[in-house]
Every structure is written in C-alpha cells, then in structure tokens.
Amino acid sequence: MSGIDYSVWDHIEVSDDEDDTHPNIDTPSLFRWRHQARVERMEEFHKKGDDLNKSLADCRRRLAEAQKKVQELTISAKEEGKAELSKAQAEEKKLKKEEREWEKKRDDHNRDEKKQPWNVDTLSKEGFSKSVVNIKPESHEETEEEKEQKHKTFVEKNEKQIKHFGMLRRWDDSQKYLSDNPHLVCEETANYLVIMCIDLEVEEKRALMEQVAHQTIVMQFILELAKSLKVDPRGCFRQFFAKIKTADQQYQDAFNDELESFKERVRGRAKIRIEKAMKEYEEEERQKRLGPGGLDPVDVYESLPAEMQKCFDDKNIQLLQDVISKMDPTEAKLHMKRCIESGLWVPNSKPDDGDEKEEDATYEEVKQEPEEAKKE
C-alpha cells in the first residue's frame, strides 16, 4: 500500500489514558513493514523489465547496423571486400540469435508479471481505470497540533457514524453507507477504527475486533487508492468496491493477507497495553505497601531466612525473639531494620527509668499479615 510509513508500528505511540483517541497514532504506519518489502520487490521486478527492454533495443540497434553494413558490402561486391562481407554476415547471424534470446527473456518476464497477485499497489495503477476525476490539489503538510485538533473535531461530530460503518459486514452495505456519508472517507475515520480495534481486543471482544479490523482495511485500501491516483478519496471509493467485488481469488487473497497481518499487529499492541496497565497497577499497589523506610514488605519478607519467615507465618513474637537471639547480631539487626523500614513490623519500645532500650523491644504486627504478603 503505497506511501505508508510502517516504521512507527514497532514503537507506536497510543495514549493509554482516558482519552485514547489521540491522533498521534498514525494509522497508515500499521502496514509499512509488509508494504515496503512488497514495493521493493515490485521495483526490482520492474527494473529488471526495463533492463531487458533496454538490452533488447540495444541489440536491435546493433543488428540494424550490421544488416546495413552487409547490404552495402553486397552491393559493392568487390573481390577484396569478400572477407569483410563474410565477417559482417557472421556478426549479423550472431546478433539475430542474441535478439531471439532477449525477446524470450522479455516474454518470460511479461508472463511472470501477469501471474503476480493483485494488491492495492497494482490496483492503483491508472491502467485499471481511465476514470480519473476530482483531482486532489496539493495541500500543505499539517502540523501535529493541526492533526490533533482536526481528529478531535471530526470524532466529536461523527463518532456514532464511524462506529456504525465499523460494524457493517457486506460490501454493498459499506458502499451504500459511504455513498450516503462520503465525509467518512478520510484518514480520521481510519485512525478511529484502528484505536477501536485495539480497545475491543483489550476488552477481549475478539469477534467484534475482527469485524472492525475488516472495515479498517477497507478504508485504508480506499485511501491508498486515492493517493496513488492523486484524487479525492470520496471520488474513488466506488472504484474500490467495484474492483474488490469482481476481483479474482488472487486479489481476495491479497486483501485477506493484509487483514490478517493487521489483526496480528492489533493483538500485539493490545497485549503490550495490557502488560503496561498491569505493571502500572502493580506499581501503585507496591507504593501503597511501602513502609516508613520506603521498603516493600513483600520484598523484605521474601528476603528473610526461612526461620524468620516461619515466625511471621505463625505470628509468633516469642519465636521471633528466640530466632534473633541465635543469629549473628549484625545479620539480625540488618533483618529487623529492614522489617521496620518496610512497615512489616513496628517496634514498640518501652522506656525504663527514662531510657528507651531498643534491645528489649517487642514487636507488633501492622498493615499486612505475612501470608497475605506472600500471596501478593
């Protein structure tokens, strides 16, 4: 699909906050990685055809020169020119053979071209239709701010109609709806449908996602056809439907191939969004758990020796004190310090004769039971 920037697919910027219809998502970018390879193959194929035609033309030019020389030498018919005539005739024979070889290569290439499956690039060639109307004037490049405002205004006004188009199933229904609402044939509709697909996949409404994905590709094909013909898309969508409804199996396969690729990318983008949301949720929960020292009680609990974990599991303060008394003092102090900073336990120091003795501290459980911490 010509003119599509596929590079953004792999790092596509889709807003994940409440307003997920931000136009910075470049819908055409979703197709570039596949389209570019196809365009390169087509360009290489056409270059090969051009080279064959040039070589054939050059061969025919040399053959014409050789034939002219043979004719001139035959007319002169001088004894001393017989050797040169023989040489010229040999060159003529050689070039005739070379001409046949180039013609065969060219004919083989032309046959291969006819066997190539249809796609939106080949469909977009003027050879398919001579009805070039509504020539689209050159327009200035829109800024990101202009695109954003244009998208927002369009969606606010036409959201209901775009959704209706996205749910249509039959070619005839789609064509009639666009005939009644030609203003929908634009990039803004395609952008909205892409985001709609991702939203539906995130919500696990996969059947609906696949339906809207089909309509997204329909709109994209129309837009790319318009770009190739340099016409207003509102003036060529009927041409697209005429071709898609009467095309042979190869063209249908090309359309379906684009559709399947698009759906895979939607699934991938939805998966990334879900993973990102889960990470954000987990981080929010972790922030809520953080103790006064900024440590996570879950992480601290999992770092404790098994004997200390058992004390937390059994909620046995006396056992905890016994375990600590048997440990290396430095290690015990480090573990208890982390428990306090995570808020897993809070020291309840009791003053004696005006002095607070941390060595005699007892601990009471707060915030979260160890078993619950393990589950989280």
MOLIN-V488656 format. One record per residue. N is the residue number from 1. RES is the residue in one letter. PSI is psi in degrees with one decimal (none if undefined). OMEGA is omega in whole degrees, 0 to 359 (none if undefined). Layout:
# MOLIN-V488656
[[N | RES | PSI | OMEGA] [N | RES | PSI | OMEGA]]
This chain:
# MOLIN-V488656
[[1 | M | 111.6 | 193] [2 | S | 143.8 | 173] [3 | G | 10.2 | 184] [4 | I | 134.8 | 180] [5 | D | 97.3 | 184] [6 | Y | -14.2 | 190] [7 | S | -27.0 | 184] [8 | V | -16.6 | 183] [9 | W | -44.5 | 188] [10 | D | -16.9 | 175] [11 | H | 43.3 | 186] [12 | I | 131.9 | 182] [13 | E | 100.9 | 176] [14 | V | 124.6 | 181] [15 | S | 131.8 | 182] [16 | D | 6.9 | 177] [17 | D | -165.5 | 190] [18 | E | -42.5 | 180] [19 | D | 92.2 | 186] [20 | D | 19.9 | 180] [21 | T | 27.3 | 180] [22 | H | 130.7 | 187] [23 | P | 0.0 | 179] [24 | N | -15.4 | 172] [25 | I | 120.8 | 183] [26 | D | 96.8 | 185] [27 | T | -47.2 | 181] [28 | P | -21.3 | 181] [29 | S | -19.6 | 185] [30 | L | -13.4 | 188] [31 | F | -0.4 | 192] [32 | R | -42.7 | 188] [33 | W | -33.4 | 179] [34 | R | -39.8 | 184] [35 | H | -39.9 | 185] [36 | Q | -41.1 | 179] [37 | A | -39.9 | 180] [38 | R | -42.9 | 180] [39 | V | -41.9 | 180] [40 | E | -40.8 | 178] [41 | R | -40.9 | 180] [42 | M | -41.8 | 180] [43 | E | -41.3 | 179] [44 | E | -40.6 | 179] [45 | F | -45.0 | 180] [46 | H | -35.9 | 178] [47 | K | -39.9 | 178] [48 | K | -41.5 | 178] [49 | G | -42.0 | 178] [50 | D | -41.5 | 180] [51 | D | -40.0 | 179] [52 | L | -43.8 | 179] [53 | N | -39.3 | 179] [54 | K | -42.3 | 180] [55 | S | -40.4 | 179] [56 | L | -43.4 | 179] [57 | A | -42.0 | 179] [58 | D | -40.4 | 179] [59 | C | -43.9 | 180] [60 | R | -35.0 | 178] [61 | R | -45.8 | 180] [62 | R | -35.4 | 178] [63 | L | -40.9 | 179] [64 | A | -39.5 | 178] [65 | E | -41.5 | 180] [66 | A | -41.3 | 179] [67 | Q | -38.1 | 178] [68 | K | -40.7 | 180] [69 | K | -41.7 | 179] [70 | V | -42.5 | 180] [71 | Q | -43.0 | 181] [72 | E | -42.2 | 181] [73 | L | -32.7 | 179] [74 | T | -39.5 | 180] [75 | I | -42.2 | 181] [76 | S | -40.9 | 173] [77 | A | 39.3 | 178] [78 | K | 149.5 | 183] [79 | E | -42.0 | 182] [80 | E | -12.6 | 182] [81 | G | 1.0 | 182] [82 | K | -39.6 | 180] [83 | A | -42.5 | 179] [84 | E | -36.3 | 178] [85 | L | -42.5 | 179] [86 | S | -40.4 | 179] [87 | K | -41.0 | 180] [88 | A | -38.4 | 179] [89 | Q | -37.5 | 177] [90 | A | -40.6 | 179] [91 | E | -39.3 | 178] [92 | E | -44.3 | 180] [93 | K | -41.6 | 180] [94 | K | -43.3 | 182] [95 | L | -32.3 | 176] [96 | K | -41.4 | 177] [97 | K | -42.1 | 179] [98 | E | -37.3 | 179] [99 | E | -43.7 | 179] [100 | R | -37.9 | 180] [101 | E | -43.0 | 179] [102 | W | -37.8 | 178] [103 | E | -40.4 | 179] [104 | K | -44.0 | 179] [105 | K | -41.9 | 179] [106 | R | -43.8 | 180] [107 | D | -39.1 | 177] [108 | D | -41.1 | 179] [109 | H | -42.4 | 179] [110 | N | -36.8 | 177] [111 | R | -41.3 | 178] [112 | D | -37.8 | 180] [113 | E | -40.2 | 180] [114 | K | -25.6 | 181] [115 | K | -14.0 | 183] [116 | Q | 139.3 | 179] [117 | P | 150.0 | 176] [118 | W | 149.8 | 170] [119 | N | -178.0 | 185] [120 | V | -24.1 | 179] [121 | D | -45.2 | 179] [122 | T | -33.8 | 177] [123 | L | -30.1 | 186] [124 | S | -6.8 | 180] [125 | K | 144.5 | 182] [126 | E | -19.6 | 180] [127 | G | -21.9 | 180] [128 | F | -22.3 | 181] [129 | S | 139.6 | 178] [130 | K | 4.1 | 182] [131 | S | 78.0 | 179] [132 | V | 106.2 | 184] [133 | V | 169.2 | 176] [134 | N | 54.3 | 180] [135 | I | 126.7 | 184] [136 | K | 124.0 | 180] [137 | P | 152.6 | 178] [138 | E | 133.9 | 181] [139 | S | 156.3 | 180] [140 | H | 155.1 | 180] [141 | E | 126.5 | 181] [142 | E | 144.4 | 175] [143 | T | 167.1 | 179] [144 | E | -37.5 | 179] [145 | E | -41.3 | 179] [146 | E | -41.5 | 178] [147 | K | -42.8 | 181] [148 | E | -46.3 | 181] [149 | Q | -40.3 | 179] [150 | K | -43.5 | 179] [151 | H | -46.9 | 182] [152 | K | -45.8 | 180] [153 | T | -43.3 | 182] [154 | F | -45.0 | 182] [155 | V | -42.9 | 179] [156 | E | -35.7 | 184] [157 | K | -30.8 | 191] [158 | N | 13.7 | 186] [159 | E | -45.0 | 182] [160 | K | -43.0 | 181] [161 | Q | -38.3 | 178] [162 | I | -44.6 | 179] [163 | K | -38.5 | 179] [164 | H | -44.7 | 178] [165 | F | -39.7 | 181] [166 | G | -22.1 | 182] [167 | M | -3.2 | 180] [168 | L | 149.2 | 185] [169 | R | -34.8 | 186] [170 | R | 145.8 | 179] [171 | W | -46.6 | 183] [172 | D | -40.0 | 179] [173 | D | -41.9 | 180] [174 | S | -44.8 | 181] [175 | Q | -43.8 | 181] [176 | K | -40.6 | 182] [177 | Y | -39.2 | 178] [178 | L | -30.8 | 176] [179 | S | -37.8 | 179] [180 | D | -24.4 | 183] [181 | N | 63.9 | 185] [182 | P | -20.3 | 180] [183 | H | -15.0 | 179] [184 | L | -14.2 | 182] [185 | V | 85.2 | 183] [186 | C | 169.6 | 181] [187 | E | -34.3 | 182] [188 | E | -38.9 | 177] [189 | T | -45.0 | 179] [190 | A | -42.5 | 178] [191 | N | -46.5 | 182] [192 | Y | -41.0 | 181] [193 | L | -36.3 | 178] [194 | V | -49.0 | 180] [195 | I | -37.6 | 178] [196 | M | -41.4 | 178] [197 | C | -45.9 | 181] [198 | I | -42.5 | 178] [199 | D | -45.0 | 181] [200 | L | -38.3 | 179] [201 | E | -39.6 | 176] [202 | V | -38.3 | 179] [203 | E | 3.2 | 180] [204 | E | 28.7 | 174] [205 | K | 72.3 | 193] [206 | R | -35.9 | 179] [207 | A | -42.8 | 178] [208 | L | -39.3 | 179] [209 | M | -44.6 | 182] [210 | E | -34.5 | 178] [211 | Q | -47.5 | 180] [212 | V | -33.9 | 178] [213 | A | -40.1 | 178] [214 | H | -45.2 | 181] [215 | Q | -28.6 | 176] [216 | T | -44.2 | 180] [217 | I | -37.7 | 176] [218 | V | -50.6 | 181] [219 | M | -39.8 | 181] [220 | Q | -41.0 | 178] [221 | F | -41.4 | 180] [222 | I | -45.8 | 182] [223 | L | -41.0 | 181] [224 | E | -32.6 | 174] [225 | L | -42.2 | 179] [226 | A | -39.9 | 179] [227 | K | -42.2 | 182] [228 | S | -38.2 | 180] [229 | L | -6.0 | 182] [230 | K | 47.7 | 178] [231 | V | 164.2 | 174] [232 | D | 129.4 | 182] [233 | P | -27.2 | 178] [234 | R | -17.3 | 182] [235 | G | -1.1 | 183] [236 | C | 2.4 | 183] [237 | F | -30.4 | 177] [238 | R | -34.1 | 178] [239 | Q | -40.3 | 178] [240 | F | -49.0 | 182] [241 | F | -36.4 | 178] [242 | A | -40.2 | 181] [243 | K | -43.7 | 185] [244 | I | -31.5 | 181] [245 | K | -21.7 | 182] [246 | T | 0.1 | 184] [247 | A | 156.6 | 178] [248 | D | -179.6 | 185] [249 | Q | -33.5 | 181] [250 | Q | -41.1 | 180] [251 | Y | -39.0 | 176] [252 | Q | -40.9 | 179] [253 | D | -38.6 | 179] [254 | A | -42.4 | 178] [255 | F | -46.3 | 182] [256 | N | -33.3 | 178] [257 | D | -43.1 | 176] [258 | E | -40.5 | 182] [259 | L | -46.7 | 181] [260 | E | -39.9 | 178] [261 | S | -42.3 | 180] [262 | F | -43.1 | 181] [263 | K | -37.0 | 177] [264 | E | -39.7 | 179] [265 | R | -35.9 | 177] [266 | V | -45.1 | 179] [267 | R | -40.8 | 179] [268 | G | -42.4 | 180] [269 | R | -38.7 | 179] [270 | A | -39.7 | 178] [271 | K | -42.5 | 179] [272 | I | -41.5 | 181] [273 | R | -42.2 | 179] [274 | I | -44.9 | 179] [275 | E | -39.8 | 179] [276 | K | -42.3 | 179] [277 | A | -40.3 | 179] [278 | M | -41.3 | 179] [279 | K | -41.6 | 179] [280 | E | -40.8 | 179] [281 | Y | -44.7 | 179] [282 | E | -38.2 | 179] [283 | E | -39.0 | 176] [284 | E | -44.5 | 179] [285 | E | -38.7 | 179] [286 | R | -41.2 | 179] [287 | Q | -36.8 | 178] [288 | K | -31.8 | 183] [289 | R | -20.0 | 188] [290 | L | 137.1 | 180] [291 | G | -175.4 | 183] [292 | P | -24.3 | 180] [293 | G | 5.6 | 177] [294 | G | 11.3 | 179] [295 | L | 151.7 | 179] [296 | D | 123.3 | 181] [297 | P | -30.3 | 178] [298 | V | -47.5 | 179] [299 | D | -42.2 | 181] [300 | V | -45.1 | 181] [301 | Y | -43.3 | 182] [302 | E | -18.7 | 180] [303 | S | -7.7 | 183] [304 | L | 152.8 | 173] [305 | P | 155.7 | 184] [306 | A | -36.9 | 182] [307 | E | -39.4 | 179] [308 | M | -36.3 | 176] [309 | Q | -39.7 | 180] [310 | K | -36.1 | 177] [311 | C | -42.3 | 179] [312 | F | -40.4 | 180] [313 | D | -41.9 | 182] [314 | D | -5.7 | 181] [315 | K | 41.4 | 187] [316 | N | 101.5 | 182] [317 | I | -40.2 | 181] [318 | Q | -42.6 | 179] [319 | L | -37.6 | 178] [320 | L | -43.6 | 179] [321 | Q | -38.3 | 179] [322 | D | -42.4 | 181] [323 | V | -42.0 | 181] [324 | I | -39.0 | 183] [325 | S | -24.2 | 181] [326 | K | -8.3 | 182] [327 | M | 164.8 | 172] [328 | D | 129.9 | 185] [329 | P | -40.8 | 181] [330 | T | -45.1 | 180] [331 | E | -42.0 | 181] [332 | A | -42.0 | 180] [333 | K | -40.2 | 180] [334 | L | -46.1 | 181] [335 | H | -43.6 | 182] [336 | M | -33.9 | 177] [337 | K | -42.4 | 179] [338 | R | -36.8 | 178] [339 | C | -40.8 | 180] [340 | I | -44.6 | 182] [341 | E | -23.3 | 178] [342 | S | -11.4 | 182] [343 | G | 7.3 | 178] [344 | L | -39.1 | 174] [345 | W | 149.1 | 179] [346 | V | 126.3 | 180] [347 | P | 137.7 | 176] [348 | N | 80.8 | 184] [349 | S | 134.6 | 179] [350 | K | 123.5 | 181] [351 | P | 144.5 | 178] [352 | D | 116.3 | 183] [353 | D | 37.3 | 177] [354 | G | -9.5 | 181] [355 | D | 137.7 | 175] [356 | E | 125.8 | 182] [357 | K | 104.7 | 182] [358 | E | -27.8 | 182] [359 | E | -27.1 | 182] [360 | D | 14.3 | 185] [361 | A | 142.7 | 170] [362 | T | 165.4 | 187] [363 | Y | 139.3 | 174] [364 | E | 143.9 | 185] [365 | E | 141.2 | 177] [366 | V | 165.0 | 171] [367 | K | -59.4 | 194] [368 | Q | 134.2 | 177] [369 | E | 148.8 | 180] [370 | P | -39.8 | 180] [371 | E | -40.0 | 177] [372 | E | -37.2 | 179] [373 | A | -38.0 | 179] [374 | K | -40.6 | 181] [375 | K | -39.5 | 180] [376 | E | none | none]]
